[in-house]
Amino acid sequence: MLEDEAVFSHLYRTVSAERQRKIDGFIFPKDKRLSLAAELLLKKGLYNAGIKDYTIRYGQFGKPYIEDKDIYFNLSHSEEMVMCTVSSAPVGCDVERVADIDLDIAKRFFYTSEYEMIAAAKDAVGRRDLFFRLWTLKESFMKATGLGMELALDSFRVIIDGEKINVEQFVDRNNYYFREYDLKNGYKYAVCGMKDDIADAQLVSLV
């Protein structure tokens, strides 16, 4: 496991110089492990997609992409989990550990109708579940657009209607598709992409 210093050191030497600089910039060991795991998971995802040699570049707002390949990816991490999604179209993903919430965050940053939906839930568990569903869905959309945090959380709204999820937005004229995952491990996961072919999630052991 990555907690093992020998294993960490060995795998550290296998990732890009850019990733090594990011890892070195973190103070806490947990954050270093998460950063290392992010690239290891990406390498595995790209390998599964048939890509072994690649160069990572960064867009105007800092979103990474694979140069000269018709492949897109996104990474996210929270606490002890790392998420990676790979697609043939622009894509974003987000994972968040489910914890107690402060509804003032949703009231301040979310679209009004999103906050109202959370506040209307019948109990604290329901409100917490909706908060993290919306948070991951919104983050995944923001990352899929390439704008990330340049896009205000209250400038668009996610609409949950049963099993259907849509976004009302004015960023562009693209269609966006969503997929949620609940792996029953205390985290919420969401993917947003420009193709309606988002695959099932898989838990992957990196070592």
C-alpha positions, 0 to 999 in steps of 0.5 A: 500500500502507499502507506509503505514508504518503500512502495511509495518511493518506488511508485513515485519514481514511475510518475511524471516530473510534473506529478512529482513536483505536485507531490513534493508541494504537499505537506501532509503524507495523506495528500502526497499519497492521494496525488500519487494515486491520482496519476497511477489511476490515470495511467491505468485508465489510459493503458486500458484505453490503449494509450501507453505513451502520452503528454499531458498539457493544460488548458486555459483554466488549468484543466489537463488534457492529453496532447494529440490524442482523441481522449479526455480524462479527469481526476478528483480526490477526497479524503482516502479516495481517488477518482479517474474518468477517461472518455472520447469526449470532454468529461469531468468527475467529482468524488466527495466524502459524505459528512455533516453539512452546513446548509448555509453553504448551499444557500450561499453558493448553490442555485436557489432551486437547488438549495430549496430542494435540499432544505425541503428534504424530510430529515437531516440524512436526506438533506445531507444526501441531496447536498452531496449529490448536487455538489458532485454533479455540479463539480463534475459539470464545471470540470467537464466544461473546462472552466472549473471554478471559473464557473460560479456554482450558482450560475447554472442549476442541476435538475434531478427528476427521478432517475433523470439528471439535466443541467440548465446552463448558459456556458455553451450549446453542448449537451451534457450527460450525467452518471452517479455512483453510490459504492456504499463506502461513505462517498458520492461519485459523479461523472459529467460528459458530452457523450451518453456512454459513461461506463459503470464505476470500478473500484481499482487496487493500485498496488 
